Amino acid sequence: MEKERSKSQAILQCKCPRCRKGDIFEKAAFSINFAKTYRNCSVCNLKYERTMGFWWSAMYMSYAFTVAHLITVMVAINILTQERPALWVFFTAILGTFMFLVPVYFRYARTLVLYLLGGVKYSSNPEVWEEEGE
């Protein structure tokens, strides 16, 4: 029998909040189609977009990730360099790392919003899934 995932493991692996087995995203994080999200869970049939415009709230979470990233890179550059570097160093470091992390921020923002605001409770019992429907 398969060992149950913890909530933190399910979030890190971008799994369904109700069954913690089905994938939320169709493609890998670093593919061209990293943003493609399944409409429903393939295991428990949970509808991921809880209400119309549900994913808009993920935009704000992604913004918070971006601000934290910006501050972290700026502080790291200031700590690692002895004198104040040129402005292009900041821009290059921030944009270079940010472009790499866009898919990660996007996916975790959506996953966290689904877990925190989706109003879905975990259940390993398939009978509960059918009773709850969407």
N, C-alpha and C positions, 0 to 999 in steps of 0.2 A: 504494500500500500504506500502511496505517495505521502511524504511528510508535508504537513501543512506549512505554508509560508507565514511568516510574521507580517504584521502590517508594514513595518519598515522595509522588509524585503520586497513585498508586493509593490510598494511605492517606487523603490529603486529599480525594479524590473518592469515598471509601467504595466502592472496587471490590474484586472478588474477589481474594484473595491468590494463587490459582493461575494464573488467566488474565489478571488485571488489566483485564478488560473488562466483566464482568457486574456489575450493581448489587447491593449488599448489602441496601439498603432499598427498599421499594416506593414510598414517597411522599417528597415534598420535606421538608427539615428543619423548615420552619416551617408545616407543615400539621397538621391535627387528628390525623391518623394517622401522626405522625412516627416512631413506634416500630415500625411494621410492618416485619418483616424477612422476606425471602424464605427459604424452606426450603433451596433449592438455587440455584446459579448458573445463570442462563439460557444461558450460553455453554458452560461446561465441566461443568456438573451437579455441582459440588462441594457436598456437604452442609455448610451453614454451622454448624449446631449440632453440633459435633464429638462430644460425648458428652452424656448426659442431665445437665442442670443446668450446661452449659458457660457459659451467659451469666451465671451467678452471679458469676463472677470479674470480669465487667465492672462489677459493682456496686462492687467495691473500687477499681477504677480511677476510676470516676465520683466516688467519695468523695474520692480524692486530688485530682481536678480541683476539687472543691468547696472543699476546705481551701485549696488554692492561691489560688482565687478570693477566698475570705474574707480571707486574709492580704493579698493584693494590694490589695483595695478599702480595707481598714483602713489600710494604710500610705499609700496614695494620699491618703486623706482627711486623715490627719495631716500629710502633706507640704504639701498644698494649702491648708490652713487655718492661720491664725496662732495662734489659741487653740484649746483643746480644744472640739470641737463637742458639741452635745447628743446624747444617746443615740439619739434618733429619726432623726438624720441618718445615723448608721451603719446602723441597721435599714433605712431607706428606700433607701439606696444599695446595700446588699448584696442585699436582696430584689428591688429593681427590676432590677438587672443580672442577678441569678441566675435570675429567672423567664424572662428573655429567652434565657439561655444553657443552660437545661435540655435542650432538644433537641440542641444541639451537643455537650454533655457526654455525653449518652446515646449518640449515634451514634458519636462518636470513641472512647468507652470500648469499645463493642462491636467496632468496627473494629480497634482496637489489640490487644484480646485475641485476636481471630481471627488477626491477623498474628503476634503474639508467642507465643501459647500454642497455636495451632491445629495446629502441626506440619505445615503445608502449604508445599511448595516451589513457587516460580514456574516455569512452563514455558509457552513460547509454542507448543509442539508439541501439536496435538490428539491425536496418537497416544498420547502419554504420559498424557493425561487419561483415555483409555479404558482403559489398562492399570492405572492407579491406582484407578479407580472412585471411590468416595466418599473 
